[in-house]
């Protein structure tokens, strides 16, 4: 078994837009929902998601910032399974417009019509503490 580097993982993640963000709900259950990383996939151990502040996921992160992300890549040209990536991390809520601007892409205007000035907008930053992967031939944990 070989061990993938963070740079190699970043290349594999470059075509994966959506993942599942899982948080701990107030009743102790796990709550998951799809999130887009907005094409911000030069992965360095941090994942960024725009959201509205008045959401269940934001309240859950404020209560317990331990989260997980799961990514699944598409099949290869030869039909082999794509890569599966599980990230455990800590989420921070960012309300800084300079950070909004740094991670903004024009396609987000469909959900946030006033851009970074949309009332109630926030960024979720997930900093990885553990990354595991499986691609059908290899599996392992990426050093952070």
N, C-alpha and C positions, 0 to 999 in steps of 0.2 A: 504494500500500500504506500503510495506517495502522499505527500502533504502539499496541498495547494497553498500558494501565497495569497495574501490579500489582493495583490495586483492581478493575479490570474483569476481570482474570483470576480473581481470587478469587471474584467473582460467578459466573463460568462454572464454576468448580470446585465450587461449593457443593452440587451434586447428585451429584458423583462420589465414591463411597466408596472403591472399590478401585483400586489401581494395581499396577504391577509394580516391585519393588525389585530392582535389579541390582547385584551386587557382583563383585569379582574373586576367583575361587577360588584355592586354593593351587597348582593346576596351571597357572594363567594363563588359564584359560577364564573366560567370563562366566557367572555363576550368577544366575538370576532366579526370583522367587517372588512370588505375590500377597500384598499387605498391605492392611489396612484402616486408614484414617486416623481411624476411630472417630467420624466426623462432625465432627472438629475441622478445619473447612475455612474458617475466617476466615483465609485464606492471607496471610501476611506475609513469605513467603520461607523459612519453616521448616515442615517437615512432621514429625509425631510418630507413632511406632508403638510399641505395647507388644509385648514379646517375652519369651521366657525367655532367661536368660544362656547356658545350655548348649545353644546351637544353632550350626549351621554358619555362618549369616549373621553372628552376633556374632563368631565367630573370624575370619571374612573381613574384617569391619570393623576389628577390632583389628590385623590385618595391613596393610590398605590401606583407608583411610577414604573414598576416592573412590568415589562411588556414582551411580547414575542412577535416576530414577523416570519411569515412563511412565503417563499417564492417558489414557483415552478416554471421551468423553461420548457419550450416546445420541443417536440421530438426532433432528432437529427434527420438529415436527408436519407440515411439508411434505415430509419425507423426505430433506432435505439431511443430509449427514454431520455427526456431532457434532464437537466440538473434540478435537483430539489435542494433548497437552502432553508435552514432554520436558524433564525437569529434571536438570541435572548439579549435583552438590553434594558437600559434605563431611559425613560422618556422625559423630556423637558418641554415645557410650554414656552414658546418664544412670542413676545409681543412687540418686537423691535422692528420698525419699518426698514432699517438698513438691512437687516437679515431677510425681511420679506423681499426686498429688491434683489438681493443676491441670489435668491432661489426662485424668483418669479419667471414664468414662461407665459407667453401671450395666450396660449390655449386655455389657461386657467380662467380667462374672463367669462367663459360659459358658466362657471360656478360662482365667480367673484366679480360681478359686473363693473365695479369701480376700481378694479385692480388692487394694488396694495392699500388703497384708501377705502376699501369696502368695510363698512362698519361691522365690528365683531369678528374680524379675521384674526387668525392665529396660526402659528407654525408649530408642528410637533417635530421635535428632533429626537430620534432614537439613536442612542450611542450603544453600539454593540458591546456586550461583555463576553459573549460566546457565539461562535458561528460554526455550525455543522453543515455538511453537504453530503450528497449522494448523487452520482451521475450514471449509475448502472454498471460502471467499471471500477470506480474508485469511490471511497468515502473517507471522511476525516473531519478534523476540526482545524479551522484556520486560526493562526496566532494573531491576536489583536495587539 
